[in-house]
Amino acid sequence: MRIYDTGTPSQRESAITDVERDHEARVRAHIAAEVRAAGGWIGFDRYMELALYAPGLGYYSAGAHKLGAGGDFTTAPEISRLFGAAVAQAGAEVLEQVGGGAILEIGAGSGRLAGDLIEFLGARGIVPARYWILDVSAELRDRQRAHLRERLGDRVERVEWLDAPPDAPFDGLIVANEVLDALPVMRFRWGRGGVEELGVECRDGDRFEWSARPAGPALATACAALRDAAGGDWADGYESEWCPRLQPWATEVTRSLRTGAVLWFDYGLPRAHYYFAERRQGTLICHHRHRAFDDPFARPGLADISAWVDFTALAEAGDGAGFDIAGYTTQAYFLADTGIDAHLRELAGADPRQAARLANEARRLMMPGEMGERFKVMAWSRRLAGALRGFTLRDLRHTL
Ligand SMILES: C[S@@+](CC[C@H](N)C(=O)[O-])C[C@H]1O[C@@H](n2cnc3c(N)ncnc32)[C@H](O)[C@@H]1O
């Protein structure tokens, strides 16, 4: 989760190094040039795409440290091995059912989850034929390689980095933790006069500002459907996001899975809750140096920008791609159902300090005010029999 602490803007300013300031200036200049070339306005989805992924410049394409203590945020696998133990528990049952198979991890961060999964599965005698990692970030791929080489020794040879999803059909498991929230979203404003698309203009050369235009037909139609799904009582000026790339992207990265399951972890909500009338400013959130803020124009290239996931849209994408929606629950219930108590005891052994540390980590992963409720887990499955581990304790599919 983008876990963060608070801090004053001046503390935040002092955290920027000269190198970072130069980098941000280059990113600003790049985006501003595109805005000018487009006639003075680009959609927010394009701005987000450039800020995160512009080659050599974007947050995920360039050198920002991103995860961990020296980075911008931390995630469940960074917090505790208990997360990897839970994913391994659910994944083991899938791999046993398909008789081996491969694992594809999308967006592997520091490589920690990959290391945990390979170790926990190995301890149960399960050795996936391949462990593929698909990640857009060259900097993170290097970190993953270094982390896994040190941790796994020769077993690192099973890990392979891909530039695109596998072409050939395969059986096994796909895992993605906190990747969907980075997909570029369109931003809209609803009003009695119609729907507007909120995009980006430049002021004073490279300062970005929100700027509205009448929405095109696709966005206007989508907004009408989202509003209906949420009960239809948005006030004039209601703003939120819509992610048109979710369905094509999720379909593409899972296309080659012949038999097995996909586990999606992220912060998000079913559509009717996501687009509640009370959530009138949407869910965009930025992170830099463990601090969160909502202005996506503040630190282009230095800050992560993300939006919550509409899990109803994700279920529709799975359904459209021919998967069964095999499970949907909160992270807390997923961890409970995969046996977090037993994992904690096993990892702690006879060491009471270790047990206390793990119990604290478990609280961060499970408490409603931390990651337990905000984070959801969805499973897609194809040609699998029976219920998936992790989803039986609290089945929330009826909320989608
Ligand atoms: C918030 S981090 C989460 C990392 C890791 N899963 C974890 O939980 O610690 C997002 C990860 O997804 C990767 N990523 C972002 N967009 C992606 C995309 N479109 N395709 C593949 N990887 C992507 C990033 O480089 C990064 O490794």
The ligand as a Gaussian input file, in Angstrom:
#p B3LYP/6-31G(d) Opt

LIG

0 1
 C        3.433000       0.044000      -6.779000
 S        4.665000      -0.957000      -7.462000
 C        4.256000      -2.550000      -6.746000
 C        5.421000      -3.476000      -6.762000
 C        5.219000      -4.856000      -6.141000
 N        4.163000      -5.601000      -6.806000
 C        4.959000      -4.762000      -4.668000
 O        3.819000      -5.015000      -4.265000
 O        5.870000      -4.430000      -3.917000
 C        4.126000      -1.125000      -9.148000
 C        4.972000      -2.074000      -9.967000
 O        4.351000      -2.274000     -11.234000
 C        5.253000      -1.954000     -12.280000
 N        4.404000      -1.454000     -13.376000
 C        3.744000      -0.289000     -13.430000
 N        3.005000      -0.240000     -14.556000
 C        3.180000      -1.414000     -15.196000
 C        2.690000      -1.958000     -16.419000
 N        1.858000      -1.276000     -17.205000
 N        3.113000      -3.196000     -16.782000
 C        3.977000      -3.901000     -16.006000
 N        4.481000      -3.420000     -14.850000
 C        4.088000      -2.198000     -14.451000
 C        6.216000      -0.977000     -11.669000
 O        7.437000      -0.880000     -12.343000
 C        6.363000      -1.574000     -10.275000
 O        7.248000      -2.665000     -10.250000

